[in-house]
Amino acid sequence: MKNDNIIKFEVTAEPGSLLEKIVHQVLRDRDENRKRIMENFLIRKEKIAKKLERRL
Amino acid sequence: MNAGYSYIQKGNDYEFYTTYGSAYVVSFIDAGVYFKNHFLNSRIFTVDIKQTDTGPYNYYDYVVGITVAEIIFHFFESDDSRVVFYICDPTDGRINARKRKFKRWFENFNSGEFKMIESLMKNNTLELSIAFIFHKNNPFAYDLPTIIDKAKDDLGNK
C-alpha cells in the first residue's frame, strides 16, 4: 500500500565523497554517544546496588 | 496518546524502563555540524535507541515501540521545525529488520502530521537506510534530497 507520508529516494555516493564522510562521522558520533550512555548507566546501576547492599 | 512507558528526560536523552525489567535510552544527537550554512543547521538531530539493560526476560514488548514514538513526537513539541533522522545500524546485518521496524512505528503512530524521507544510500563500501522525520509544514526539510544529492558527488576536502 502506498503511503503518502513517505518520500523515497536512492543515492549512490561517490567513494570519498562528502556524503560518505558525513555518514561515517555520524556513525562514529553515535558509537561515542552509546559508550557514554552505557558508562553512565553502569555507574548508576553500581551506585544503586551499593545502596541496596547497605540497606540489607 | 500516552500509552507508552513513563520516561525521564535529561537534556536530549530520554530513559525508560519496561515492566519486563529492560531499560532503554532514546538520544537525540545534534547533527547541525553536517548542515553548515543551512536553516536546518540548529534544528537537525540524529536519533538513537539504545537498550541499556536487557532485563531477565527475552520477551517481545510492543509498548517499547509506542514509547519510542511518543518520545520522538514529544521532541518535536518544543520546536516543530526540527528534523530527526535515524540511520539503520549496518554493523550486524540486521539493517532491513531495523528499517522495517522503524517504518512500522512511523506508520502506526503518525497521525498525518509528519512526513518521512526514506533514503537508501549505497556505494562499494556502504549500504545504509536513513529515515528523516519532520513536520509536514517544515518547508526546509524538503531540501534534504537536494542536499544529499549534492553531497554524494562532492569530493572536496571538508
Backbone of each chain as ProteinMPNN parsed JSONL, in Angstrom:
{"seq_chain_A": "MKNDNIIKFEVTAEPGSLLEKIVHQVLRDRDENRKRIMENFLIRKEKIAKKLERRL", "coords_chain_A": {"N_chain_A": [[0.845, -1.2, 0.0], [0.546, 2.207, -0.845], [2.102, 4.842, 0.877], [1.404, 8.091, 1.519], [2.788, 9.712, 3.198], [5.393, 9.064, 3.143], [8.39, 9.649, 1.553], [10.423, 8.426, -0.923], [13.827, 7.892, -1.814], [16.828, 7.115, -3.638], [20.336, 7.024, -3.429], [23.58, 6.917, -4.915], [26.577, 7.062, -3.488], [29.587, 8.725, -4.255], [32.749, 7.146, -3.873], [34.645, 8.386, -1.187], [33.329, 10.747, -1.128], [31.715, 13.762, 0.12], [29.316, 13.089, 1.298], [29.685, 10.386, 2.003], [31.717, 10.706, 3.893], [30.367, 12.202, 5.829], [28.378, 10.408, 6.669], [29.938, 8.347, 7.819], [31.062, 9.812, 9.904], [28.79, 10.482, 11.388], [28.041, 7.947, 12.254], [30.241, 7.309, 13.83], [30.013, 9.279, 15.821], [27.63, 8.452, 16.931], [28.369, 5.982, 18.024], [30.156, 6.852, 19.994], [28.374, 8.243, 21.609], [26.73, 6.145, 22.444], [28.545, 4.742, 23.99], [28.983, 6.571, 26.052], [26.413, 6.65, 27.176], [26.115, 3.994, 28.085], [28.202, 3.866, 29.952], [27.384, 5.784, 31.85], [25.008, 4.581, 32.644], [25.878, 2.163, 33.8], [27.404, 3.118, 35.933], [25.427, 4.34, 37.497], [23.868, 2.096, 38.056], [25.602, 0.593, 39.601], [25.883, 2.258, 41.803], [23.277, 2.205, 42.845], [23.1, -0.509, 43.461], [25.001, -0.654, 45.506], [23.81, 0.966, 47.433], [21.51, -0.532, 48.015], [22.72, -2.778, 49.062], [23.825, -1.773, 51.39], [21.518, -1.269, 52.809], [20.554, -3.796, 53.348]], "CA_chain_A": [[0.0, 0.0, 0.0], [1.348, 3.411, -0.951], [1.907, 5.751, 1.991], [1.717, 9.437, 1.037], [3.646, 10.418, 4.155], [6.773, 8.598, 2.994], [9.015, 10.007, 0.273], [11.582, 7.528, -1.039], [14.81, 8.128, -2.857], [18.028, 6.287, -3.535], [21.521, 7.694, -3.979], [24.841, 6.187, -4.916], [27.589, 8.048, -3.085], [30.944, 8.539, -4.798], [33.708, 6.835, -2.801], [35.395, 9.559, -0.743], [32.506, 11.959, -1.237], [31.32, 14.425, 1.367], [28.218, 12.306, 1.878], [30.258, 9.201, 2.64], [32.431, 11.165, 5.095], [29.363, 12.608, 6.827], [27.734, 9.202, 7.215], [30.879, 7.683, 8.719], [31.206, 10.641, 11.103], [27.553, 10.329, 12.177], [28.092, 6.631, 12.906], [31.257, 7.396, 14.905], [29.414, 10.079, 16.902], [26.616, 7.627, 17.585], [29.065, 4.997, 18.855], [30.66, 7.579, 21.168], [27.213, 8.533, 22.446], [26.301, 4.88, 23.067], [29.535, 4.44, 25.019], [28.686, 7.491, 27.16], [25.16, 6.215, 27.8], [26.345, 2.75, 28.827], [29.048, 4.168, 31.118], [26.52, 6.443, 32.844], [24.035, 3.607, 33.144], [26.555, 1.205, 34.68], [27.783, 3.838, 37.165], [24.209, 4.484, 38.313], [23.455, 0.756, 38.486], [26.514, 0.211, 40.672], [25.532, 3.08, 42.98], [22.018, 1.676, 43.389], [23.407, -1.821, 44.061], [25.694, -0.398, 46.776], [22.807, 1.484, 48.368], [20.679, -1.661, 48.426], [23.571, -3.653, 49.86], [23.94, -1.146, 52.713], [20.228, -1.387, 53.495], [20.282, -5.183, 53.746]], "C_chain_A": [[0.884, 1.255, 0.0], [1.057, 4.334, 0.244], [2.361, 7.146, 1.555], [2.638, 10.212, 1.985], [5.109, 10.002, 4.033], [7.281, 8.91, 1.586], [10.276, 9.152, 0.171], [12.553, 8.028, -2.085], [16.092, 7.356, -2.58], [19.207, 7.054, -4.122], [22.713, 6.749, -3.954], [25.927, 7.22, -4.636], [28.92, 7.712, -3.731], [31.87, 8.133, -3.647], [34.527, 8.087, -2.455], [34.599, 10.849, -0.818], [32.179, 12.531, 0.145], [30.242, 13.61, 2.075], [28.749, 11.079, 2.619], [30.965, 9.586, 3.942], [31.444, 11.522, 6.207], [28.747, 11.377, 7.489], [28.666, 8.492, 8.193], [31.045, 8.473, 10.019], [29.971, 10.51, 12.014], [27.585, 8.998, 12.929], [29.122, 6.618, 14.047], [30.691, 8.166, 16.102], [28.39, 9.254, 17.677], [27.267, 6.584, 18.495], [29.605, 5.634, 20.137], [29.521, 7.848, 22.15], [26.725, 7.278, 23.17], [27.237, 4.497, 24.217], [29.258, 5.281, 26.272], [27.44, 7.023, 27.922], [25.38, 4.965, 28.645], [27.182, 3.0, 30.074], [28.21, 4.796, 32.226], [25.562, 5.452, 33.483], [24.685, 2.661, 34.148], [26.983, 1.856, 35.995], [26.569, 3.946, 38.088], [23.759, 3.142, 38.885], [24.3, 0.307, 39.69], [26.174, 0.979, 41.962], [24.28, 2.532, 43.658], [22.27, 0.341, 44.094], [24.089, -1.638, 45.422], [24.725, 0.095, 47.843], [21.956, 0.35, 48.92], [21.441, -2.595, 49.365], [23.682, -3.114, 51.294], [22.662, -1.309, 53.524], [19.973, -2.79, 54.024], [21.065, -5.57, 54.997]], "O_chain_A": [[1.85, 1.342, 0.758], [-0.104, 4.572, 0.577], [3.536, 7.365, 1.26], [3.196, 11.244, 1.612], [5.966, 10.529, 4.742], [6.696, 8.502, 0.582], [11.104, 9.157, 1.082], [12.141, 8.533, -3.129], [16.392, 6.997, -1.442], [19.091, 7.662, -5.186], [22.83, 5.892, -3.077], [26.166, 8.127, -5.433], [29.333, 6.553, -3.754], [31.791, 8.708, -2.562], [35.038, 8.762, -3.348], [35.143, 11.929, -0.593], [32.345, 11.878, 1.175], [30.259, 13.463, 3.297], [28.311, 10.776, 3.728], [30.839, 8.901, 4.957], [31.657, 11.189, 7.373], [28.614, 11.315, 8.712], [28.239, 8.082, 9.272], [31.156, 7.89, 11.098], [30.091, 10.437, 13.238], [27.204, 8.929, 14.098], [28.904, 5.999, 15.088], [30.867, 7.76, 17.25], [28.293, 9.339, 18.901], [26.786, 6.328, 19.599], [29.528, 5.049, 21.217], [29.681, 7.7, 23.362], [26.355, 7.326, 24.343], [26.805, 4.005, 25.259], [29.293, 4.779, 27.395], [27.421, 7.006, 29.153], [24.901, 4.878, 29.776], [26.916, 2.426, 31.13], [28.303, 4.402, 33.389], [25.332, 5.474, 34.693], [24.125, 2.386, 35.21], [26.933, 1.222, 37.049], [26.657, 3.685, 39.288], [23.328, 3.053, 40.035], [23.793, -0.272, 40.65], [26.18, 0.416, 43.057], [24.226, 2.408, 44.882], [21.735, 0.084, 45.172], [23.8, -2.365, 46.372], [24.806, -0.304, 49.004], [21.709, 0.27, 50.124], [20.886, -3.128, 50.326], [23.64, -3.868, 52.267], [22.696, -1.466, 54.745], [19.269, -2.968, 55.018], [20.954, -6.702, 55.47]]}, "seq_chain_B": "MNAGYSYIQKGNDYEFYTTYGSAYVVSFIDAGVYFKNHFLNSRIFTVDIKQTDTGPYNYYDYVVGITVAEIIFHFFESDDSRVVFYICDPTDGRINARKRKFKRWFENFNSGEFKMIESLMKNNTLELSIAFIFHKNNPFAYDLPTIIDKAKDDLGNK", "coords_chain_B": {"N_chain_B": [[-1.903, 10.571, 23.367], [-0.045, 8.782, 25.122], [0.256, 5.97, 25.852], [2.431, 4.602, 26.268], [5.435, 3.668, 28.124], [6.388, 5.45, 31.119], [8.719, 8.108, 30.936], [12.015, 9.45, 31.603], [13.382, 12.568, 31.186], [16.526, 13.813, 30.344], [18.171, 16.416, 29.396], [18.882, 15.905, 26.08], [18.463, 13.232, 26.237], [16.342, 10.473, 26.735], [15.044, 8.328, 29.072], [13.744, 5.089, 29.731], [12.036, 2.435, 31.526], [10.975, -0.929, 31.259], [8.086, -3.015, 31.986], [9.047, -5.523, 32.019], [11.561, -5.435, 32.937], [13.639, -4.441, 31.351], [15.793, -1.825, 30.048], [15.913, 1.31, 28.392], [17.465, 3.883, 26.378], [16.653, 6.737, 24.632], [18.214, 8.787, 22.443], [18.869, 12.086, 21.279], [20.978, 13.436, 19.032], [22.868, 16.231, 18.298], [23.16, 17.207, 14.981], [23.914, 19.29, 13.494], [26.357, 20.234, 12.616], [26.92, 18.991, 10.243], [25.385, 20.256, 8.438], [26.09, 22.844, 7.59], [25.625, 26.368, 7.032], [22.922, 26.22, 6.413], [19.399, 26.491, 6.955], [18.563, 24.365, 8.519], [20.644, 23.832, 10.168], [20.721, 24.35, 13.064], [18.746, 22.703, 13.853], [18.657, 20.031, 13.302], [18.844, 16.603, 14.08], [20.257, 13.444, 15.021], [18.641, 10.4, 15.818], [18.901, 7.918, 18.29], [18.438, 4.646, 19.494], [18.97, 2.951, 22.332], [19.371, -0.066, 23.994], [19.889, -0.383, 27.267], [19.797, -2.211, 29.265], [19.046, -5.575, 29.173], [17.354, -6.95, 30.778], [15.682, -9.626, 32.669], [14.074, -11.201, 31.024], [13.52, -12.43, 27.719], [11.548, -11.045, 25.835], [9.059, -10.131, 23.526], [8.067, -6.859, 23.428], [5.587, -4.808, 22.773], [5.023, -2.3, 23.711], [7.32, -0.864, 23.881], [7.837, 0.181, 21.329], [5.685, 1.978, 21.119], [6.374, 3.753, 23.121], [8.836, 4.773, 22.184], [7.946, 6.088, 19.879], [6.276, 8.021, 21.068], [8.181, 9.506, 22.441], [9.746, 10.525, 20.341], [7.837, 12.118, 19.009], [7.297, 13.874, 21.07], [9.691, 15.224, 21.176], [9.486, 16.926, 19.053], [7.644, 18.702, 19.933], [8.575, 20.996, 21.282], [9.764, 22.404, 19.262], [8.704, 22.587, 16.15], [10.095, 22.824, 13.837], [12.152, 21.187, 13.745], [14.271, 18.499, 12.527], [14.547, 15.037, 12.461], [16.716, 12.33, 12.191], [17.203, 8.848, 11.463], [19.594, 6.388, 11.354], [19.726, 3.238, 10.096], [21.279, 0.662, 11.754], [24.175, -0.654, 10.366], [25.943, -2.594, 11.162], [25.551, -5.253, 12.133], [24.259, -6.816, 10.29], [21.5, -6.66, 10.423], [20.091, -4.718, 9.203], [17.833, -4.451, 7.465], [15.741, -5.442, 9.01], [15.662, -3.571, 11.083], [15.036, -1.311, 9.62], [12.471, -1.947, 8.665], [11.103, -2.137, 11.102], [11.327, 0.466, 12.165], [9.979, 1.919, 10.241], [7.45, 0.805, 10.462], [6.732, 1.639, 13.038], [6.587, 4.372, 12.55], [4.492, 4.482, 10.66], [2.36, 3.401, 12.132], [2.026, 5.178, 14.284], [1.967, 7.765, 13.379], [-0.083, 10.49, 12.962], [-0.605, 11.759, 10.673], [0.541, 14.164, 10.717], [3.228, 14.212, 10.299], [6.023, 13.741, 8.063], [8.04, 11.43, 6.232], [11.271, 11.019, 4.932], [12.655, 8.56, 3.173], [15.696, 7.245, 2.685], [17.845, 5.446, 0.649], [21.149, 4.669, 0.678], [24.015, 3.997, -1.126], [27.234, 2.565, -1.933], [30.403, 1.18, -3.011], [31.418, 0.519, -0.502], [29.498, 0.894, 1.45], [26.099, 0.403, 2.544], [23.271, 1.883, 3.36], [20.33, 2.678, 5.214], [18.483, 5.526, 5.631], [16.297, 7.367, 7.579], [14.482, 10.273, 7.527], [12.625, 12.326, 9.618], [10.061, 14.709, 9.816], [8.034, 17.657, 10.487], [5.105, 18.107, 8.575], [4.689, 20.684, 7.676], [7.132, 21.876, 7.547], [9.073, 23.642, 5.572], [11.764, 23.62, 4.96], [12.796, 21.101, 5.306], [12.209, 19.708, 3.057], [14.269, 20.235, 1.4], [16.169, 18.354, 1.832], [16.629, 15.994, 0.122], [17.911, 17.281, -2.055], [20.168, 18.403, -0.831], [21.495, 16.077, -0.006], [21.866, 14.83, -2.438], [23.651, 16.569, -3.648], [25.837, 16.345, -1.963], [26.634, 13.762, -2.423], [28.239, 13.677, -4.662], [30.232, 15.405, -4.082], [33.55, 15.852, -3.834], [35.254, 17.411, -2.431], [37.584, 18.593, 0.115], [36.24, 18.514, 2.931]], "CA_chain_B": [[-1.516, 9.166, 23.158], [0.27, 8.301, 26.468], [0.024, 4.546, 26.085], [3.761, 4.013, 26.446], [6.012, 3.727, 29.474], [6.828, 6.773, 31.571], [10.144, 8.286, 30.668], [12.699, 10.528, 32.308], [14.154, 13.329, 30.206], [17.721, 14.527, 30.832], [18.685, 17.063, 28.184], [18.352, 15.257, 24.879], [18.35, 11.786, 26.484], [15.091, 10.044, 27.363], [15.264, 6.979, 29.572], [12.558, 4.421, 30.275], [12.164, 1.049, 31.979], [9.764, -1.671, 30.899], [7.572, -3.867, 33.063], [9.794, -6.786, 31.965], [12.877, -5.215, 33.539], [14.7, -3.926, 30.488], [15.929, -0.366, 30.097], [16.273, 1.911, 27.091], [17.691, 5.325, 26.3], [16.477, 7.312, 23.295], [19.047, 10.005, 22.435], [18.867, 12.954, 20.106], [22.341, 13.985, 18.95], [22.943, 17.383, 17.395], [23.869, 16.884, 13.732], [23.97, 20.551, 12.756], [27.684, 20.451, 12.051], [26.947, 18.448, 8.88], [24.485, 21.048, 7.592], [26.539, 24.236, 7.712], [25.03, 27.355, 6.117], [21.541, 25.893, 6.037], [18.427, 26.752, 8.018], [18.441, 23.185, 9.386], [21.858, 23.754, 10.981], [20.497, 24.241, 14.516], [17.471, 22.0, 14.058], [18.687, 18.639, 12.823], [19.366, 15.687, 15.103], [20.091, 12.013, 14.777], [18.033, 9.736, 16.971], [19.44, 6.582, 18.502], [17.698, 3.9, 20.528], [19.951, 2.025, 22.921], [18.891, -0.885, 25.117], [20.995, -0.378, 28.228], [19.69, -3.423, 30.078], [18.105, -6.492, 28.51], [16.408, -7.485, 31.762], [15.753, -11.087, 32.816], [13.23, -11.927, 30.061], [13.67, -12.094, 26.309], [10.128, -11.045, 25.519], [8.696, -9.038, 22.627], [7.255, -5.904, 24.171], [5.124, -3.807, 21.794], [4.923, -0.973, 24.345], [8.591, -0.166, 23.612], [7.617, 0.945, 20.097], [4.773, 3.085, 21.433], [7.132, 4.715, 23.927], [9.814, 5.442, 21.309], [7.181, 7.013, 19.028], [5.846, 9.156, 21.912], [9.372, 10.325, 22.734], [10.123, 11.257, 19.12], [6.856, 13.175, 18.766], [7.494, 14.86, 22.142], [10.87, 16.016, 20.83], [9.057, 17.945, 18.096], [6.685, 19.63, 20.552], [9.181, 22.275, 21.63], [10.141, 23.106, 18.03], [8.281, 21.701, 15.06], [10.943, 22.974, 12.649], [13.256, 20.228, 13.859], [14.294, 17.3, 11.684], [15.204, 13.956, 13.174], [16.955, 11.204, 11.286], [17.593, 7.58, 12.055], [20.373, 5.54, 10.453], [19.61, 1.834, 10.489], [22.609, 0.161, 12.076], [24.608, -1.614, 9.347], [27.08, -3.392, 11.636], [25.319, -6.667, 12.469], [23.484, -7.488, 9.246], [20.051, -6.607, 10.668], [19.681, -3.4, 8.699], [16.481, -4.472, 6.91], [14.801, -5.644, 10.115], [15.541, -2.278, 11.767], [14.355, -0.402, 8.699], [11.043, -2.306, 8.681], [10.533, -1.819, 12.409], [11.225, 1.921, 12.314], [8.929, 2.354, 9.319], [6.167, 0.366, 11.035], [6.435, 2.562, 14.136], [6.172, 5.649, 11.964], [3.166, 4.329, 10.037], [1.34, 3.142, 13.155], [1.815, 6.247, 15.265], [1.871, 9.088, 12.757], [-1.493, 10.821, 12.723], [-0.685, 12.519, 9.425], [1.233, 15.442, 10.933], [4.647, 14.102, 9.981], [6.451, 13.114, 6.813], [9.327, 10.736, 6.338], [12.044, 10.813, 3.71], [13.387, 7.311, 3.362], [16.767, 7.315, 1.7], [18.765, 4.319, 0.588], [22.409, 5.208, 0.207], [24.983, 2.899, -1.278], [28.371, 2.539, -2.859], [31.148, -0.075, -2.847], [31.766, 0.203, 0.884], [28.415, 1.001, 2.413], [24.696, 0.428, 2.122], [22.587, 2.362, 4.553], [18.997, 3.23, 5.066], [18.359, 6.666, 6.536], [14.929, 7.887, 7.592], [14.367, 11.627, 8.071], [11.248, 12.628, 10.019], [9.863, 16.151, 10.026], [6.643, 18.103, 10.43], [4.751, 18.275, 7.149], [4.725, 22.1, 7.308], [8.507, 22.382, 7.617], [9.459, 23.718, 4.161], [13.21, 23.43, 4.784], [13.122, 19.682, 5.296], [12.066, 19.181, 1.697], [15.565, 20.452, 0.727], [17.112, 17.285, 2.172], [17.113, 15.203, -1.031], [18.844, 18.094, -2.852], [21.42, 18.5, -0.063], [22.143, 14.759, -0.054], [22.267, 14.584, -3.817], [24.835, 17.392, -3.911], [26.956, 15.805, -1.155], [27.061, 12.441, -2.915], [29.251, 13.858, -5.707], [31.198, 16.407, -3.634], [34.792, 15.209, -3.408], [36.081, 18.428, -1.778], [38.097, 18.227, 1.429], [35.513, 19.202, 4.01]], "C_chain_B": [[-1.24, 8.501, 24.524], [-0.075, 6.845, 26.762], [1.346, 3.825, 26.323], [4.206, 4.065, 27.899], [6.347, 5.173, 29.825], [8.312, 6.902, 31.284], [10.694, 9.474, 31.434], [13.532, 11.256, 31.26], [15.318, 14.025, 30.893], [18.375, 15.142, 29.627], [18.038, 16.434, 26.968], [18.327, 13.732, 25.004], [17.028, 11.497, 27.193], [15.253, 8.582, 27.78], [13.947, 6.367, 30.03], [12.842, 2.958, 30.607], [10.859, 0.332, 31.658], [9.297, -2.516, 32.085], [8.295, -5.217, 33.091], [11.243, -6.607, 32.397], [13.965, -4.766, 32.598], [14.68, -2.396, 30.491], [16.397, 0.145, 28.742], [16.603, 3.383, 27.277], [17.49, 5.735, 24.837], [17.211, 8.649, 23.319], [18.859, 10.777, 21.151], [20.218, 13.668, 20.082], [22.362, 15.088, 17.891], [23.762, 17.022, 16.144], [24.04, 18.13, 12.865], [25.287, 20.793, 12.042], [27.777, 19.949, 10.6], [26.083, 19.26, 7.912], [24.8, 22.54, 7.733], [25.84, 25.099, 6.667], [23.629, 26.975, 5.625], [20.637, 26.152, 7.235], [18.37, 25.598, 9.019], [19.589, 23.062, 10.391], [21.611, 23.549, 12.487], [19.256, 23.408, 14.84], [17.496, 20.528, 13.659], [19.434, 17.733, 13.806], [19.29, 14.249, 14.594], [19.419, 11.434, 16.013], [18.628, 8.338, 17.061], [18.69, 5.922, 19.648], [18.642, 2.835, 21.066], [19.293, 1.251, 24.063], [20.049, -0.996, 26.106], [20.964, -1.606, 29.129], [18.657, -4.34, 29.434], [17.048, -7.023, 29.475], [16.437, -9.006, 31.773], [14.973, -11.872, 31.761], [13.543, -11.478, 28.637], [12.267, -12.141, 25.703], [9.829, -9.881, 24.593], [7.709, -8.106, 23.346], [6.835, -4.765, 23.231], [5.051, -2.403, 22.383], [6.219, -0.167, 24.131], [8.428, 0.722, 22.384], [6.735, 2.158, 20.33], [5.549, 4.179, 22.163], [8.13, 5.491, 23.064], [9.092, 6.47, 20.433], [6.747, 8.24, 19.839], [7.012, 10.097, 22.2], [9.749, 11.155, 21.506], [9.127, 12.394, 18.869], [6.955, 14.278, 19.851], [8.656, 15.795, 21.799], [10.507, 17.138, 19.845], [8.173, 19.011, 18.749], [7.296, 20.99, 20.851], [9.585, 23.071, 20.392], [9.781, 22.227, 16.828], [9.047, 21.955, 13.759], [12.153, 22.037, 12.727], [13.127, 19.1, 12.829], [15.08, 16.241, 12.45], [15.493, 12.847, 12.163], [17.54, 10.002, 12.01], [18.357, 6.774, 11.01], [20.252, 4.108, 10.941], [21.002, 1.248, 10.599], [23.069, -0.902, 11.07], [25.56, -2.692, 9.881], [26.787, -4.881, 11.833], [24.425, -7.397, 11.46], [21.98, -7.428, 9.433], [19.439, -5.29, 10.195], [18.228, -3.398, 8.207], [15.421, -4.651, 7.986], [14.569, -4.321, 10.848], [14.752, -1.289, 10.919], [12.84, -0.658, 8.726], [10.387, -1.883, 9.982], [10.323, -0.313, 12.559], [10.082, 2.466, 11.443], [7.548, 1.991, 9.874], [5.759, 1.278, 12.185], [5.897, 3.869, 13.584], [4.751, 5.547, 11.404], [2.067, 4.149, 11.078], [1.025, 4.356, 14.001], [1.725, 7.638, 14.663], [0.404, 9.37, 12.435], [-1.653, 11.651, 11.444], [0.041, 13.847, 9.519], [2.671, 15.428, 10.418], [4.882, 13.407, 8.641], [7.77, 12.398, 7.067], [9.979, 10.699, 4.957], [12.891, 9.582, 3.969], [14.439, 7.226, 2.258], [17.652, 6.072, 1.774], [20.048, 4.831, -0.05], [23.414, 4.079, 0.038], [26.169, 3.272, -2.165], [29.143, 1.258, -2.576], [31.326, -0.473, -1.385], [30.601, 0.291, 1.862], [27.039, 0.911, 1.774], [23.905, 0.739, 3.38], [21.193, 2.834, 4.24], [18.862, 4.357, 6.101], [16.946, 7.214, 6.428], [14.927, 9.262, 8.256], [12.893, 11.869, 8.41], [11.131, 14.125, 10.291], [8.379, 16.477, 9.945], [6.296, 18.45, 8.993], [4.806, 19.743, 6.701], [6.117, 22.716, 7.41], [9.076, 22.464, 6.193], [10.93, 23.399, 3.926], [13.6, 21.957, 4.687], [13.028, 19.09, 3.895], [13.328, 19.433, 0.859], [16.493, 19.24, 0.894], [17.552, 16.432, 0.976], [18.123, 15.974, -1.882], [20.201, 18.182, -2.149], [22.204, 17.189, -0.179], [22.674, 14.477, -1.455], [23.547, 15.352, -4.169], [26.066, 16.791, -3.205], [27.477, 14.475, -1.7], [28.158, 12.53, -3.972], [30.384, 14.8, -5.271], [32.458, 15.727, -3.102], [35.757, 16.199, -2.755], [36.534, 17.981, -0.4], [37.39, 19.004, 2.515], [35.506, 18.33, 5.241]], "O_chain_B": [[-2.077, 7.754, 25.031], [-0.637, 6.537, 27.813], [1.385, 2.616, 26.547], [3.447, 4.458, 28.784], [6.561, 6.007, 28.946], [9.065, 5.933, 31.377], [9.962, 10.371, 31.853], [14.301, 10.63, 30.53], [15.14, 14.731, 31.886], [19.079, 14.448, 28.894], [16.815, 16.423, 26.832], [18.188, 13.023, 24.007], [16.649, 12.195, 28.133], [15.558, 7.717, 26.96], [13.125, 7.045, 30.645], [13.748, 2.334, 30.055], [9.777, 0.907, 31.77], [10.027, -2.701, 33.058], [8.178, -5.967, 34.06], [12.058, -7.517, 32.244], [15.127, -4.709, 33.001], [13.695, -1.767, 30.878], [17.174, -0.508, 28.044], [16.105, 4.044, 28.188], [18.083, 5.153, 23.928], [16.881, 9.535, 24.108], [18.708, 10.2, 20.074], [20.553, 14.413, 21.004], [21.933, 14.896, 16.753], [24.909, 16.588, 16.246], [24.281, 18.036, 11.662], [25.34, 21.46, 11.009], [28.609, 20.422, 9.827], [26.055, 18.982, 6.713], [23.918, 23.369, 7.958], [25.509, 24.639, 5.574], [23.217, 27.377, 4.537], [21.064, 26.044, 8.385], [18.158, 25.811, 10.212], [19.513, 22.286, 11.343], [22.221, 22.677, 13.104], [18.778, 23.412, 15.974], [16.463, 19.86, 13.678], [20.514, 18.07, 14.29], [18.385, 13.885, 13.842], [19.611, 11.929, 17.124], [18.832, 7.664, 16.051], [18.354, 6.565, 20.643], [19.057, 1.931, 20.34], [18.73, 1.844, 24.984], [21.065, -1.626, 25.815], [21.987, -1.996, 29.69], [17.526, -3.927, 29.179], [15.987, -7.486, 29.057], [17.143, -9.615, 30.969], [15.182, -13.076, 31.611], [13.798, -10.3, 28.385], [11.858, -13.152, 25.132], [10.286, -8.763, 24.835], [6.652, -8.538, 23.806], [7.628, -3.873, 22.932], [5.021, -1.421, 21.641], [6.207, 1.062, 24.195], [8.835, 1.884, 22.397], [7.001, 3.239, 19.804], [5.405, 5.365, 21.869], [8.257, 6.709, 23.192], [9.571, 7.591, 20.266], [6.84, 9.368, 19.355], [6.856, 11.318, 22.204], [10.036, 12.347, 21.62], [9.534, 13.511, 18.55], [6.725, 15.455, 19.574], [8.616, 16.991, 22.088], [11.161, 18.18, 19.821], [7.977, 20.09, 18.189], [6.637, 22.019, 20.699], [9.734, 24.291, 20.467], [10.468, 21.25, 16.532], [8.717, 21.393, 12.714], [13.053, 22.09, 11.889], [12.041, 18.797, 12.336], [16.14, 16.518, 13.011], [14.624, 12.471, 11.378], [18.253, 10.118, 13.006], [17.847, 6.506, 9.922], [20.631, 3.797, 12.07], [21.802, 1.323, 9.666], [22.422, -1.94, 10.935], [25.943, -3.6, 9.143], [27.7, -5.698, 11.71], [23.9, -8.471, 11.754], [21.243, -8.073, 8.686], [18.423, -4.824, 10.711], [17.476, -2.465, 8.491], [14.333, -4.083, 7.894], [13.437, -3.984, 11.193], [13.919, -0.534, 11.422], [12.038, 0.274, 8.799], [9.278, -1.347, 9.992], [9.273, 0.131, 13.023], [9.329, 3.349, 11.856], [6.6, 2.77, 9.767], [4.592, 1.651, 12.304], [4.899, 4.406, 14.065], [3.914, 6.417, 11.647], [0.969, 4.683, 10.923], [-0.123, 4.551, 14.4], [1.433, 8.598, 15.375], [-0.257, 8.601, 11.737], [-2.731, 12.182, 11.179], [0.151, 14.574, 8.533], [3.257, 16.473, 10.138], [4.07, 12.613, 8.166], [8.509, 12.725, 7.996], [9.335, 10.392, 3.954], [13.733, 9.563, 4.866], [14.121, 7.147, 1.072], [18.141, 5.706, 2.843], [20.041, 5.355, -1.164], [23.635, 3.296, 0.961], [26.097, 4.161, -3.013], [28.601, 0.337, -1.963], [31.38, -1.66, -1.063], [30.707, -0.189, 2.991], [26.843, 1.291, 0.619], [23.878, -0.041, 4.332], [20.91, 3.325, 3.147], [19.099, 4.154, 7.291], [16.456, 7.492, 5.333], [15.324, 9.398, 9.414], [12.017, 11.639, 7.576], [12.002, 14.724, 10.922], [7.577, 15.704, 9.421], [7.113, 19.028, 8.277], [4.951, 20.028, 5.512], [6.264, 23.937, 7.366], [9.519, 21.448, 5.659], [11.311, 22.963, 2.839], [14.604, 21.61, 4.066], [13.683, 18.095, 3.585], [13.451, 18.917, -0.252], [17.488, 19.117, 0.18], [18.746, 16.17, 0.829], [19.087, 15.389, -2.377], [21.248, 18.053, -2.783], [23.411, 17.191, -0.418], [23.777, 13.958, -1.631], [24.408, 14.851, -4.891], [27.163, 16.737, -3.76], [28.628, 14.109, -1.461], [28.918, 11.58, -4.164], [31.367, 14.974, -5.991], [32.431, 15.101, -2.043], [36.929, 15.884, -2.546], [35.933, 17.084, 0.191], [37.882, 20.037, 2.969], [34.947, 18.716, 6.268]]}, "name": "protein", "num_of_chains": 2, "seq": "MKNDNIIKFEVTAEPGSLLEKIVHQVLRDRDENRKRIMENFLIRKEKIAKKLERRLMNAGYSYIQKGNDYEFYTTYGSAYVVSFIDAGVYFKNHFLNSRIFTVDIKQTDTGPYNYYDYVVGITVAEIIFHFFESDDSRVVFYICDPTDGRINARKRKFKRWFENFNSGEFKMIESLMKNNTLELSIAFIFHKNNPFAYDLPTIIDKAKDDLGNK"}
